[in-house]
């Protein structure tokens, strides 16, 4: 087998791997897996007729991949079963913080140095390589995060570059959040982040955490500002001390000064004993001022004085109290505009915004939707004493199509609703609240670019060319020899044709209804299909609203 033939095999195998990851129907998965198994068998037969040096990839032990069902099995294949690559180092991490050296002698300090080495990107950014300690290290990413590092060199006569490419494609699917959802990036109990925007933000917050610089988090309600403030605290030297949160919008105007700075007995009617305020309780820790844009101007003046001097008086008190506290503030308002409208002090704004960060809305970071969905699904299934249910792929389509004006808080509430509606059974689009589904039609959902789809790829133009059938026939390890075997192959081809025909009709209807503004009379007139038949077609393709 020539190098070109080997390359074609990998491209075809990778294509089927992509399609397999998108399938939901069990029969389709089995058919696709059978085709891939046949491809491996055909490939191994082809290379077995050559010497090991000529075949090169024969020593991949590709058949072993059929038995890989977990990340542990994958590493067993990489380290022990494949023999195309002399593996010297294999380093893996399950989260953003913990590296595990599965093979090799690198120490943690060297791994950190390697992480920061310049990367030469390969395969359009699918993976990269870096030169370190006079060796070439291959860096593999999943969930937009560096998760696997390999080093070594191809064995004599083997195609090590193709081995590295195969690892890049298989590994990313083994740990991708929209495939297994086993361990999304969780740095502590409440934080889940996989979107590139979120990961960049976390990197910036982690750099700010060790300092005592005042941080301002600006973003819409429900975007997780308090969770991020906790993240800063937990990565700071103050993490062993208290994190004290104050919701400035939830405290009545007349009580917020007392809530922040405390009061002495008799300071006002009802003050029957001394009260220690939030600022004092946060001594040596972190004080989180949420919704600070709602704070009264009078209290803003006292807060500004405290930020300048790190000291204050309790309400009704004469004693000067000094504390050591780190301030993190958050708001869903435009504070610059509030300053212009004289609703917020400009000097306080400048004090608070030493290190401002914009927290993006959930619709701006769609890569977080699915990991968050699975995180909350497991949490509330456990809380409701239910098993974690299966989820239809169309549910993910809806999640991606929806704008989530309430951000993460709305997603969290939605998941509780879906769990209660489904009662532990498979979650489908029928379990979504009507108020949410009414915001878009089936046809609008179909037109959204999404990661999840039940669609089967269609041949180009209006006819089916022979390439797909030729590929199917080529994938057979041997031709049918009996009438029963011939019938079985014919049946498989007919079933595939039915699936393509059904999907063609569905695509036709989606396009027709979109062009006609979802008007049945107009669609009937334009297509030449009478209304009764059109309703039947919409019904059997699942598009009838």
Rosetta blueprint (number, residue, H / E / L):
1 X L
2 X L
3 X H
4 X H
5 X H
6 X H
7 X H
8 X H
9 X H
10 X H
11 X H
12 X H
13 X H
14 X H
15 X H
16 X H
17 X H
18 X H
19 X H
20 X H
21 X H
22 X H
23 X L
24 X L
25 X L
26 X H
27 X H
28 X H
29 X H
30 X H
31 X H
32 X H
33 X H
34 X H
35 X H
36 X H
37 X H
38 X H
39 X H
40 X H
41 X H
42 X H
43 X H
44 X H
45 X H
46 X H
47 X H
48 X H
49 X L
50 X L
51 X L
52 X H
53 X H
54 X H
55 X H
56 X L
57 X H
58 X H
59 X H
60 X H
61 X L
62 X H
63 X H
64 X H
65 X H
66 X H
67 X H
68 X L
69 X L
70 X L
71 X H
72 X H
73 X H
74 X H
75 X H
76 X H
77 X H
78 X H
79 X H
80 X H
81 X H
82 X L
83 X L
84 X L
85 X E
86 X E
87 X E
88 X E
89 X E
90 X E
91 X E
92 X E
93 X E
94 X L
95 X L
96 X L
97 X L
98 X L
99 X E
100 X E
101 X E
102 X E
103 X E
104 X L
105 X L
106 X L
107 X L
108 X H
109 X H
110 X H
111 X H
112 X H
113 X H
114 X H
115 X H
116 X L
117 X L
118 X L
119 X L
120 X E
121 X E
122 X E
123 X L
124 X L
125 X L
126 X L
127 X E
128 X E
129 X E
130 X E
131 X E
132 X E
133 X L
134 X L
135 X E
136 X E
137 X E
138 X E
139 X E
140 X E
141 X E
142 X E
143 X L
144 X L
145 X E
146 X E
147 X E
148 X E
149 X E
150 X E
151 X E
152 X E
153 X E
154 X E
155 X L
156 X L
157 X L
158 X L
159 X L
160 X H
161 X H
162 X H
163 X H
164 X H
165 X H
166 X H
167 X H
168 X H
169 X H
170 X H
171 X H
172 X H
173 X H
174 X H
175 X H
176 X L
177 X L
178 X L
179 X L
180 X L
181 X L
182 X L
183 X L
184 X L
185 X L
186 X L
187 X L
188 X L
189 X L
190 X L
191 X L
192 X L
193 X L
194 X L
195 X L
196 X H
197 X H
198 X H
199 X H
200 X H
201 X H
202 X H
203 X H
204 X H
205 X H
206 X H
207 X H
208 X H
209 X H
210 X L
211 X L
212 X L
213 X L
214 X L
215 X E
216 X E
217 X E
218 X E
219 X E
220 X L
221 X L
222 X L
223 X L
224 X L
225 X H
226 X H
227 X H
228 X H
229 X H
230 X H
231 X H
232 X H
233 X H
234 X H
235 X L
236 X L
237 X L
238 X L
239 X L
240 X L
241 X L
242 X L
243 X E
244 X E
245 X E
246 X E
247 X E
248 X L
249 X L
250 X L
251 X L
252 X L
253 X L
254 X L
255 X L
256 X H
257 X H
258 X H
259 X H
260 X H
261 X H
262 X L
263 X E
264 X L
265 X L
266 X L
267 X L
268 X L
269 X L
270 X L
271 X L
272 X L
273 X L
274 X L
275 X E
276 X L
277 X L
278 X H
279 X H
280 X H
281 X H
282 X L
283 X L
284 X L
285 X L
286 X E
287 X E
288 X E
289 X E
290 X E
291 X L
292 X H
293 X H
294 X H
295 X L
296 X L
297 X H
298 X H
299 X H
300 X H
301 X H
302 X H
303 X H
304 X H
305 X H
306 X H
307 X H
308 X H
309 X H
310 X L
311 X E
312 X E
313 X E
314 X L
315 X E
316 X L
317 X L
318 X L
319 X L
320 X E
321 X E
322 X E
323 X L
324 X L
325 X L
326 X E
327 X E
328 X E
329 X E
330 X E
331 X E
332 X L
333 X L
334 X L
335 X H
336 X H
337 X H
338 X H
339 X H
340 X H
341 X L
342 X L
343 X L
344 X L
345 X L
346 X H
347 X H
348 X H
349 X H
350 X H
351 X H
352 X H
353 X L
354 X L
355 X E
356 X E
357 X E
358 X E
359 X E
360 X L
361 X L
362 X H
363 X H
364 X H
365 X L
366 X L
367 X H
368 X H
369 X H
370 X H
371 X H
372 X H
373 X H
374 X H
375 X H
376 X H
377 X H
378 X H
379 X H
380 X H
381 X H
382 X H
383 X H
384 X L
385 X L
386 X L
387 X L
388 X L
389 X L
390 X L
391 X E
392 X L
393 X H
394 X H
395 X H
396 X H
397 X H
398 X H
399 X H
400 X H
401 X H
402 X L
403 X L
404 X L
405 X L
406 X L
407 X H
408 X H
409 X H
410 X H
411 X H
412 X H
413 X H
414 X H
415 X H
416 X H
417 X H
418 X H
419 X H
420 X H
421 X H
422 X H
423 X L
424 X L
425 X L
426 X L
427 X E
428 X L
429 X H
430 X H
431 X H
432 X L
433 X L
434 X H
435 X H
436 X H
437 X H
438 X L
439 X L
440 X L
441 X L
442 X H
443 X H
444 X H
445 X H
446 X H
447 X L
448 X L
449 X L
450 X L
451 X L
452 X L
453 X L
454 X L
455 X L
456 X L
457 X L
458 X L
459 X L
460 X L
461 X L
462 X L
463 X L
464 X L
465 X L
466 X L
467 X H
468 X H
469 X H
470 X H
471 X H
472 X H
473 X H
474 X H
475 X H
476 X L
477 X L
478 X L
479 X L
480 X L
481 X L
482 X L
483 X H
484 X H
485 X H
486 X H
487 X H
488 X H
489 X H
490 X H
491 X H
492 X H
493 X H
494 X H
495 X H
496 X H
497 X H
498 X H
499 X H
500 X H
501 X H
502 X H
503 X H
504 X H
505 X H
506 X H
507 X H
508 X H
509 X H
510 X H
511 X H
512 X H
513 X H
514 X H
515 X H
516 X L
517 X L
518 X L
519 X L
520 X H
521 X H
522 X H
523 X H
524 X H
525 X H
526 X H
527 X H
528 X L
529 X L
530 X L
531 X H
532 X H
533 X H
534 X H
535 X H
536 X H
537 X H
538 X H
539 X H
540 X H
541 X L
542 X L
543 X L
544 X L
545 X L
